[in-house]
Each structure stands twice: as C-alpha cells, then as structure tokens.
Amino acid sequence: MGMNAEQLHVLAERLGIATEYWDWKGRHVPVSHETIIKVLAAMGIHAHTDEQAEAALREIDMRPWRRGLPPVVVVTQGEQKHMEVHVAHGHPAQVRLKLEDGGIRYLGQCQHDVPPREVDGELIGEASFQIPGDLPTGYHRLELVSDDRQAEATLIVTPRYLGLPPRLNGRRIWGYAAQLYSVRSRRSWGIGDLTDLADLSVWSATQQYADYVLINPLHAAQPMPPMDISPYLPSSRLFLHPMYIRPEAIPEYGELNDDARAAINRLRTDLEQRLTDTDLIDRDTAWLAKVAALRIIHDAGLRPARQMAFADFRRRQGRRLRDYATWCVLCEKFGNDWRTWAEELRRPTSPAVARIHQENAKEIAFHEWAQWVAWEQLSDAQQDAVDAGMGIGIVTDLAVGVSGASADTWMMSDVYAHGINVGAPPDGYNQMGQDWGQPPWRPDRLADTAYAPFRQMLQVALGHAGGVRIDHVLGMFRLWWVPWGGTAKQGTYVRYDHEALVGIIMLEAQRAGAFVVGEDLGTVEPWVRQYLGARGILGTSVLWFEQDDQGVPIPPEQWRELAMASVVTHDLPPTAGYLAKDHVQLRHKLGLLMESVEAEEAAANAEQAAFLDVLEERGLLVPDADIDLVEEQMLGLYRYLVQSRCKVLNVPLVDAVGDRRVQNQPGTWKEYPNWQIPLSGPDGKTLLLEDVFTMARPMRMAGVLNGFTHVPQPWSPDQD
C-alpha cells in the first residue's frame, strides 16, 4: 500500500468512513480510493494528495484544542464520564453545570497529565472534569469559566432503557398499519386525512379492541404541484403535510358566511367530478382544491382566543417556522427546487430572502397557519384515539431522509453533505444496490449543533403520538453514502454516533410517554440488534423473513420479544397478494427479476409451502364456510404471529380488508404507481372508510388478534 493510500485510510477511519465492508453474501469488498476521496470532500476534507491528507489529519487532531468545550456531550443516565476542556496553559478552569430544572452543580477536576500544545501561536492546556452519574435525564448546560475566556456546551443525559410505556403494565398490544392517504371516506377531499385517521382510530379501538394505529410519515411535501408522491421522500421532517387537513373540521369553518361555505362546497364538488375517472390517489389535484378551500377559511380570520393560540404556536416554533413558510412562498414563485433559484435566494439568511418575507407577510402567515391547523388536527386524532380506549393511539413514522430539493436542505444547508445521496448496498432483494436520492446529515455538523435539528424532528414526530417507527433505524449507526455520478454499488458506509442519536431518541420518547420501533430489516450488523434491544428499542420482525439459512420457518416462540411483528410490510404485497404470488408476476412484468419467472415462482411456492405446512402441523388453519382459502391461510398466518413472543403485533389494514395490491414496489419509480393505490377489497374495488366499518372480514382478523372464540358482528348504522 502506497503512502497516499495509507494516509487516506487513516483519515477515513478518523471520520468514520469505511474503507472496506462485507456484503450480503459475506464477501470482503474494498472501497475504492475515488469513493473515499469524494466522501471526504462531502465532509469538507480535501485529500487528493499526500500533502492534503497530512494537513487534514493535523487539523482533525487540533479541532478539540481550539474549543474550550466540545459542542455537545452525551451520556447515559448513571454513567460517569470524563470530559476534556481547553484553556490557556497555566490558567485556572472551572466547569459549572446548569441543570434543566434550574439547579447548579460544579464538576470535579480529575488528574490529567497531558502536555500543552501550541494552537495558532498560543500555548493551550487540557484539563479533565468528571460528569457525575447521578444526573437526571434531560438537556443541561455546561459552562467553562477561566480568567480570560468562557465557553458553553450542551450536556445530554439519556435514559438507560426505554421499552414500552409503563401504563401498558407489560401487556402485549396489537394495532393496524395504514397508509393514511389511501384510507378515504365520503367526506374526504380525494385523499385520506386526519379526520379519517381519528375515525379509523375510534373504530379500531371500540370495535376491534386495538391499541394503536401506525401510519405513514406525515412529513411536509412541496407546497405546489408537482409534489413527490412518496411519503418517504419529504421536503421537511420538521413540519407536517397540510394535505392531511380536513377543511370542514377547522373551527373557523363553522363561522363562515353562506357565500364562503358555498365556495368551498363548489371546490369539493368539482374535485369529486375531476377524480371520477381515476382509480389512483391524485395528490396534486386534491391539494389544489383543498388549498383553495383553506385560503378561504384563513382569510375569514380568527376570534381573539384563537389568535392567541396561533401567536403562541408561532412563538414556540420560532425562526424555523418562519423560514419554512418563506420557503413555501419561494416555491410558489420560483419552483419547488431551491437549487435552481437565483443565488441570492438560496440562503434563508440573505437580504433578498428577508425582502421576500416582508413583501409576502400575508402569504407566509397562511403557511404558518396551515401548520398550526395540521398540528391541531393531529392532536385531535390522538386525543380521540386515547379517549376511545387505545393504550397508545397514533404511532407515527419517521422517514430516513429528505429530498435534495427540500425545505430542510435549504434551511440547514450546512448540516447536510453535498454531492452525496443515501442508499443501500447490493443485497438479495436488489442486487444493484439502491440510491434513494436523499442527502445525508453530516455527523460532525450534527454534533456542532448539539443535535438540535435531530431533536426538533423527533419532537414533531412524537408531539401528538404514542409511538414512532423509525424507518431504516440502521441509519443511526451507519448510512450508505453514494457519491454523485456513480452507481449505488460505488458507495461506502459512514458511521454516526449511535450512542448520541439512539440516546436522544429514547429521551424524547420517554418525555412523550411513547415507545420506539426501529425498522431493522436488511443488512444488519448482529451487534446492532443486540444494542437496540438492550436500550429498549423494539425491532421489526416480518413473518416471511423469519427463516433460517435453509429456508425453514423459525418457530414463533424463538422470535424476539422486544419487536413489532407483522406478516408483511408496505414494500411487499398484502398477504392475499403475496399468497397469490402477485409480487413475482409484478416484478416479472417490470423486468426486476434476477432469475426466470419460473424459478422465482418455484422459490415462492417453496417458501409458502414451508409456512403453510407449519400452520397445518400447529392446527392453525381453521376451515370456515364463510371464508375462502386465501382468507383461511391468511388468518392462519396471523394465528402463527400471535404465538410469537413479540410484545407488539401489527396488522396492515390492507390485510384486514383483503386488499391485494402493493403500495410500493422497490426498484421502480414511474414504472409502477407507488404510493397511489387506494384501499380496496378482495375484488379490487375501492373501499371507503364507511365500507370498512361494516365489513365482517376485519372482525374475523380482530378475533384472531384478540384470541376471541366468538367473532363479534361488525358495526351497523342501525345499532343503538
């Protein structure tokens, strides 16, 4: 290995960049120097030559010495930890800790014999202080005081263990998973909304005895068409998508005059007519009609108490809400991709953007108001769920990242790595690897901000929820960075401070009284699942993936206890479609199969036969004259799920109603209508929420999950 290669690898190691990895088949794969250099460049490090690499290493070594305190220190409750501080050599140092509750502690200094260093012409000394192990969890403030300088930093004390909320008293829970946009009612505006979520939750609680409803991410998309259709490719994870607002549920709607109401009714009627001939969810058309209705309601104004509440929301949200609303206005004027705007508009702090804010105050206030309304309606949905008897209520979903053209990358450009997309290395499901088109957060910049954007993102996700699912939780440990211009195969892993990220997740969840599910499917280092389990983060167990190396189903008694278990995920066809091998035919039609369709069907037959044989052996296939073979097998699979040790069970709503079409086909973009499939019955006909309420099929599913010997009749509007 040449000198440059050796230094390059040392530099990469210091920054958490993998220079080698083991792929899904256990093969050792070295990472190319070109990839390493591009990833370093995305972190602001130039390393094309020996001299640049040497200079970068020296600078990395000197970074802590240029700071009195590290920007953030994260510890686990009960853990004692040493922290190094830097002051002018020979000068005194004192560290005071301001606790979140207002208390004051002084840290004790430890013996620390380290010679001083010359930093920018000044001799700097290093001292060590001990963080005690009896501190309460929370966000505290460290203050370094010397006779000639001061410094401040954040100390985050995180819980040692999270688990399920104590109010559940250790009992197992189950609930539905729903793609909210697909769950429409007669009063919806062409797309499922937060009022539909409240109604779905009440039905699930009162008729099904479920404890939660897990939904897709509600993150904000673009303010104007064309909007990204994937809820996992949002424009902001710090704000909600106003598309999910029900206009008629806004208090001010009830105070509108007849003309305003008539205008809104016309908008809704026209929308219904435009959507008559389509079987797919049309976000853009639905949003254009809904946003027009929202503007009518907004223009009507607020009564005094509501003005106070809105003003308080704006105050609590702070500058970030103002910036987001300004971004919305800029998108309406110049397009949804800020990277194509004039240079003077690409920074939220520029004078040109300040002028835009002043000149468009009313329009910016509208977007701020829409966020407030969405926040209120989500709160109402959660309250309705809990009031109906749910132990948890709403469980939200947190996407792994945002679009490169997003509000978040515009507002926090310096926190994101440029010239890089997040993805996944080649695996058995996608042997070309995946490029998700999402820029990653820079680990160093996250630490520099004391993880403030990360904390705010979690506070939004947990603000009105009893739990959160974190998509690709492996990203808390490492992410697959793909440099622009290369294929997904030409990426490498970049490590993150998982102790800090997972600890902050636990702290925010503990404060919200919520639990956390980590989607830990795919290529996972074994220790990662062990670590998450030890910290009380639930994993994800999918029935079809619970097989040993020979394809033999793992007995449910051996599944992880701390996990959310399901039969399928939103990236697989619903169980009825999976049993029909729709996924094989769809992938064949789209040209995604790596083997012949006959070979793939044979493999699918063998996989299903292995599970169905186990169901037969365990007596879990129960014939019923009222159901067909597919439903009999599906219910058998859920009886198998019930026999697992998992503390949380999950049923996709599509399984409860017998739907067959997959919501998302990995490896496709426009080749398949991803994220646009409405909830449908076994016959493929669209179902409205009111139809679901009166169906017998979901009652049979709930009977299995609840262990009922007698299945209750479905709700009827004629009941007392």
N, C-alpha and C positions, 0 to 999 in steps of 0.2 A: 504494500500500500504506500503510495506516494505521500509526501509531506502534506500536500494540499488536502488529500482525501482524509488523512488522519485528523488534521485540524478541523476539517469540515464536520467530521463525525463527532468530535468533542463538542464543537459549537452546537450542533443539532441536539446532542444529548442534554446540554445545559438548558436548552429551551424546550425540552420535551418532545422533540421531533424524532420519530422512529427512523432509523437507518436500515432497518430490516424488520420483517414480520413473518408470521406463519399463516398461510392461507387456510381456506376452509377444508382442504384435503390434508392439512398437516405438513405442507411443503414449505421449506425455508425460501423466502423471497427477499433479496437485497433491494433496497430502494436506490434509484439512480441518483447520481450527483446533481443532475439537472433539476430533478424534482425537489431535492433538499434545498438547493440554492433558491428556487422560486418560492418555496415555503418560507425560508428565512427572509426573503425580500418582503413578503407579505407581513412580516413582523417588524419591518423597518431595519433589517440587518442586511448589509451588503457583504457578500462573501464569494465574489467571483475569483479573487486572487488570494495568495498566501498572506499578503500584507493586510488585506481587508479582513480576513478571518482572524488574524492575530489581533488586529485593532478591536474587532468586535468582542473577542474574548476578554481583552483587558477592560473594555467598557462595561461588560456584564459583571466582572469582578468588582468594579468600582461603584456600581449603582447603589448598593446599600450604604456605602460610606458617604455618599453625597446627601443622604437623608438622615435627619435626626431620628426619625421613627419610620418603620415600614408603614406603607399606607393603610394596611389592614392586618390584623392578627385574628385568626380563627382558632378557637379551642373548643374541646368537648367538655361539657359540664363535669366537674370532678377531676379534670386533668390539670396537673401542674406543668407549666411550660416556661422555658426561659426565652426572653426577648432581648435582642441586642439593640442598643441605641448608640448614636454617634454625636459627639460634641468636640469642640476644640480641645486638643490634647492638654491635659493638666487642669482643665476647668471642671467644676462640680456638675453633677447631673442628678435630677430628682424627677421621678415619674409619679404623677398623680392620676388616679382613675376616678372618673365621674360616672357613677352607675346610672342606668336609665331611670331609676326611681328617685334620683337626686342625691343619693348617698355618695360619700367620698372615701376612697381608700388610697393608701400610699404603698407603692410596691417596694419590696425589699431588694437591695442590690446584692448580687452574688459575686463570688470570687471569679475573676475572668482575666487571665493574664494573656492579653493579645497585644503585640507591639502596635504602636500607632502607624498610620500611613499618611503619606503626603497626597493630598487631594486638591488639585487646582492651586498649587502653591501654598497650601495651608496644611499643617500637621493636625490630623484628626484622630482622636482616640475612640475606642469602643468599650462600652460598659454593658453589663448584662443584668437584667432585672427579672425577678420571678413573678409570674402570674399565678396567684393562689388558686387552689382547686375548689374553693367554697363559694365561688361567684354564682349569682343567679343567671339563668339564660336571658339573652337579650342583646341589644346593641348599646354598647357602652363607649365612653370616650377616654382615650389616653392622652395625657398632656405631659410633654417633656419640658422641663424648665432648667436652663443653665444660666450662668450670669451674663452671657452675651447673646443668647438665642433661645427660641422656643419652637416647639413643633407639636402638632396634634395628629392623632390617628384614631381609627375605629377598632374597637375590640368586640368581636362577636363570639358570644358563648352559646353553643348549640346544645340541644338535648342529646343525651347518650342513646336514647331509644324512643321510637315513636309508636309503632304498632297501630292497632285500631283504637278509636276513641273509647275512653272508659265508660261512657254512657251505654255502650252496647253490652257491657258486662260479660265480655268474652264470647258471646253467641255468634254463630255463623249468620251471614246475611246473604241475600241474593237481590239482584235487580236487573233492569233492562238496559241495553245499549241501543241508542237510536241516533241516526243521522238526522238532526233536527230539521234541516231544510227539506227533507223528504217526507216529513210527517205533517201533512196538511189537513186542515179542517175546512168546513164550509165557510168559515169567516176569515180564513187566511187570505193573504194577498199573493196567491200563486206560489207561496213558499212557507214552510213551517216556521213558526215564530215563537216568541217567549210566552205568549198566552197559550199556544198549543203545548208548550213544554209544561206549563202549570197544569193544564188539563190532563195531559198524559201522566204526570206525576200523581195527581189525585186518583185517577183510575187505577194506576199501578199499586197505590197504597191501599185504597179502600176495597177494590175488587180482587186484587192479586196478592195482597199482603207482601209486596216487595218493599225493600228498604232504601232503594236508590234508583236513579236513572242516570246513566252515563251518556253524555252527549259528545258530539264532535266539537272541535275547537270553535269558539265564538269570536275569534280574533277579527279585528278590522281588516277589510279588504280595501280596494281602491274606492274613492268617493263617487266615481263616474264610470260608466261602461267604456271599454270592456273590462270587466272585473275578472280576476283569477278565480276559476271555479273551485279550486282545491282549498278546503279549509286548512290544509296543512302547508299552504304556501301563502301566508297572510302578508299584509302590509304593515301590521303592527301587532305585537303581542302585549302591548301596554294599554290597548283600548279595544272596545267591543265593536262588533259589526252592527250598525244601525239597521241593517236589512232585517234583523230579527225583531224589530219593534212592531207591535200591533197598534196602529194609529188610534183605533177606537178605544183602546184601553188607557190612553193618556187622559188624566183628569180633565185637562182643558178641552178635550173633545166634547165633553158633556155640556160645556158652557158656550159652544159655538152658536152663532145665529143660524137661521134656516138656510141662508144663501151659502154659507161656508160648508155646512153639512151636505147640502145638495151637490156642491162642487166635489167634495170627497167621494160621495156616492157615485157620481159620474166617473171619477177616476177608477174606482174599483170595478164598476160595471164594464167600462171599456177594457180594463185589464183582463177580465174574465173572457171577454169576446176574443181578444187577441191570443189568449192561451188555449182556446178551444181545440185547435187542431194539432197541438203538440202533446206528446206523451212524456216529455222531459221537463226537468226543472229549468226554467229560463230566468236566471238571476237578473240579468240586465234589464229585461222588460219589466219584471216585477219591481225592481228597485226604482226605475224611472217613475212608475206610477206612485209608489209608496213615498218617495222623497218629495214629490209634488204635494201629496197629502200632508206630509209632515211640515212643509213650509207654511201651509195654510194654518195649521194648528199653532205653529210657532209664532206666526205674525199676530195671532189673537192676543198674545201677551199672557202674563201670569198675575194672579192675585198676590197681595203683599206677602203672605206666609210662604207661598211657593217661590216668590222672588228671593226671599231669604234663603230658602233651601238651595236654590240654584246657585246663588252667590257663594254659599258655603262650599258647595261642591267644587266650584271653580277655584276657590281659595285653597282647598285641600289638595286638589290636583296640581296646582301651581303652574310653573312655566311650561312644563311638559304638555299639558292640555292645550295651552295657547299655541305652542309650536305645532302640535298635531293638527289643530283646526286650521292653522295657517297653511300647512302642507295640503290640506284638503282643498282650500281655495286656490292654491297654486296649481294643483292638479286640474281643477276645473278650467283654469285659464290656459295652461301650457301643456297639458297632457299628464298621463299617470306615471311617467318615468322621469324622476327629477334629474337623472344623469344626462338628459337631453335638454334641460333648461339652460338659459343663459348662465354664464359662470357666476354672475353676481347673485343669482338666486339659489345656488347650490349649498349655501350655508345658512342655517336659521338665524345666525347672529349678524348677518350682513346688513348694512344700511338699507339696501334695496328691499330686503325682506321686511325690515321694520316699516318701510313706507307702505308696502302691501298690506301690512297689518293695520296701519292707521286708515288707509283708504277703503278697507273692506271690513270694518269693525262689525257691521250687522251680519254679514255672511259668516264671519268667523264665529260670532256668538251663536249662530244657528248650529254649526257643527259641534260646538261645546254643549249646547242644549241637547242635541241628539245623543251625545254620550251620556249625559245625565239621565235622559229618559230610558235609554237602554239599560243603564245601571239600575234604575228603579224597577224596571220590569223584570230583570233577572232576580232582584231581591224579592219581588212579589212571588215569583215562581218558586224560589227556595222556601219562602215562608209558607206558601200553600202546600208544598210537599211535606214539610215538617208538621204543619197543622193537621194534615190528613193522616199522620201517624208514622211517617217514614223515620227510621232511625238515623239516616244520613241525609237524604234529599238529593240534591243535584250533585253529580260528580262531573267536573269539567275536564277538558282535555287540553294539554299544552303541546303545541306543535314544536318541532325540533328547531325551527328557524323561521326566517322571514325572506321575502323576495329581495333581490338586489336592488330593485327599484322602489323599495318600501319607505314608508314614513320613518321607521326605526333607523334605517341606514342613513336617511337624510338628517334626522335629528341627532344621531350619535355616530357620525361617520368615522370618528377617530377610534371608536371601540371595536369596529369591525375590520377584519382582514380584507384587503382589496386584492383583486386578481386571483381569488380563491373561491371555490364552491365546496359545499359539504356534500358528501355522498356516502357510498358504501363500497367496499372492495368486492371483487367477484365472489360469489357463493353459489351454492347448489341451485338456488332459485333463479339467479340472474348471473350467468357466468361471464358477462361483460362488465360487471360492476354497475354502480348507479351514480349519476350526477344529479343532485336534487336542485341545482340552481340557486342555492342559498348561501350567502356569505357567512362565515363563522365569526363568532366573537373571538377577539384576541385574548388569550389567557392573561397576559401581562396587563392589558388595559382594563380588564375586569377588576383585577386586584387594585389597580391605581384608583379606581372609583369606589373602592370598598364594596364592590359588587352591587352598587346602587341600582343599575338597570335590571339586574337579575332579581333583586329583592322586590322592586316595583312590579315586575312581570308576575311574580308569584302572588303578590298581594292582590293583583287584579284577578288572577285565576281562582284564588281562594276567597275573594271578597264576599261572595254570596254562594258558597258551596260547602258541602260536607266532605268533599274529597276531590282529588285531582289525579288524573292519569297523565304521566309524563311520557310522551312519545319518544322512543329511542333514548331511554334513560342512560344507555351506554355513553351518550354524549357528555354526561357529567364526568366521565373518566377519560375518554379519548374520542376524537372525531376523525373521520377520514377526509383529509383535505385534498382537493383535486385542483391543481393549478389550471388556470385558463389556457386554452389551446391544446390541452392534452385529453386523453381519454380517462374514464374513471379508473382504469387499471393503473394509470400512471400517477396515482396519488400516494399518500402515506398517512400514518396516524400521527396526530398531535395530542399530547396529553394535557389534561386540565387538572386543577387542584380539586380532586373529588372530595377531599375532607371538607373543604370550604363549601363547595356547591351543594353536596348532599346535606351537610350540616345546616345550611341556610334553608334548604327545602324543609327539613324537619322542624326548624324553628318557626317558620311561617305556618306550617301545617298545625303545629302544636298550638299556636296562638289562635288559629281559626277553628280549633276543635275538629280537625279533619284528618283523614288518612291519605296515604300516597300510594299509588300503583305505578311501578316502573315497567314500561314495555321493554322487556329484556330478551326479546327474540333475536335470532340471527347469530352472527359470530360473536361469541361472548367468552372472555377470559374467565375460567372457572372461579377464580377468587372474587370476581366482581359480584356474582350472585351471592356468594357467601357473605361478602361485606354488606350488601344491601339488606340481606336477611338479618344480620347481626345488628343493624341500625333500625330495624323495624319498618323497612320499606317493602311493600308487597311486590312480588314478581308477577309474571304473566305466564300462565300455563294454558296451552291450546291443545285440546284433545288429540287432534290429528298429528301433532308434533311430539306427543308423549310416547315415543317408541325408542327401543334400544337399537344398537347398531345393526341388528339382524331384522329390524322391522317388526319386532314383537311388541305389542302394546304393553306399556309399563302399568302394572296394577295400580288402580287409583289410590290404594292405601299407601303407596310409596311416593305419591306426589308431594310437593312442598306444601306445608301447612300455611305458610305466610305467602299466599298468592291469590290472584284473581283468576279463576278458572273459567274457560268457555270452550265451546265446541269449535267455533270458527272466529275469525276476525273480519274487519271490514275490507281487508285485502284478499279475502277468499270469498267464493260464492256462499250464500246462505246454505245451511245444511241440506235443504231439499235440493238445491242446485248441485251441491258437492256430491251427494249420493247419486245424482243423475249424471255425474262426471261432466257437468257443463263447463267446468274450468278447463278440461282437456280440449274439448271442441272449440272453446273460445280462443284459447292460446294457439290452437292449430290454425284457426281462421285468420288470426292476426300474425301468424308467422313467428311465434315466440317459442316454439318447441325446439329443444336441442336434440330430441330423438324423434323417431317416426310416431305418427299418431297412434299406430297400433301398439307400439312399445309403451307409450305413455298411458294408454287405456289399460294395458295389461298391468302396469305398475299400480294404477289407481284401483283396479279390481282387486289386486292382491292386498293393498293397504286396507281397503274397505272390508274385504273378507276377513282379515285378521281381527278387526274390531268387532264385526258382526258375529264372528264365532265366539268371541269372549262374551258378548252380550247374551248369546244363546246359552253358553255354559253357566252364566250367572243368573239366568232366568229373568233377564231384563227386557226381553221382547214380549210384550203382553198383547195378544190379539184382541181386537175390539171391532165389532161390527160397524161402528160409527166412523172408523178411520181407515185410510188406505195404507198400503205397505210402507210408503215413504214416511208418513207421519208415525207409524208404528216404530220404524227404525230410528227416526229422529228422537222420539220420546225415550227409546231405549238408550240412546247415547247420553241423554240428559240424566237418566237414572244412573248411568255409569259415572257421570260427573258428580252426582250427589254422593256417591260412595267414596269420593276423594276426601283427603284431609284438608283441602283448601278452605280457608276461613271466609272467602268471598267468592260467590258464584255469579256468573254473568250470562244472560240470555239476550242475544241480539233480537230486537223487536221483529226483524225480518223472519227469524225462525218461528216466533210465536204465531205469526200470521201465515206462514207457509210460502213466503216470497222465495224466488229462485235467482234473481239477477244480482250480480256482484256490483257493489258501489264503485270499486276502484280496481282496475286491472294493472298491476305493476308492470312497468316496461312499456307503457303506452302513454300517448298524450292526446292527440285528436283522433287517433285510430279507434278509440272507444269513448263513449260518453261518460267518462269518470265523473263522479260526484254530482250527477244529474238525474239519477234514477229515482223516481218517486216510489214510495211504499206501495207494494202491490200484493195481491193474494196469489194463491196457487195457480189460478188461471191466467195470471199476468195482467189482470185488470187493476187499475189504480184503486187504492183504498184511501178513504178519508178517515180521520180520527174517529168520527162518529160511527163509522162502519166497524172499526176495531172494537169499540166499546161493547157492541152487541154480538161479537163473534164467540162461538163456543171453543174454537181451536185454542186461543190463548188461555182459556180457563183450564184446558187439559194440561197445557205446559206448566201453568202455575201450580196445578195439582201435584205434578211430579216434583217441582222445586220445593213445595211446602210439605211433601210427604203425606198428602191427603189420601184417604181411602175412598172418599166420595168427592167427585168433582162438582163444585157449585155451578149453578146456572149463570150464564152471562147476564150482565145488567140489561134492563129493558126500560125504555122511557115510560112504560106503563106501570112500573113499580111504584109503590108508595114512597 
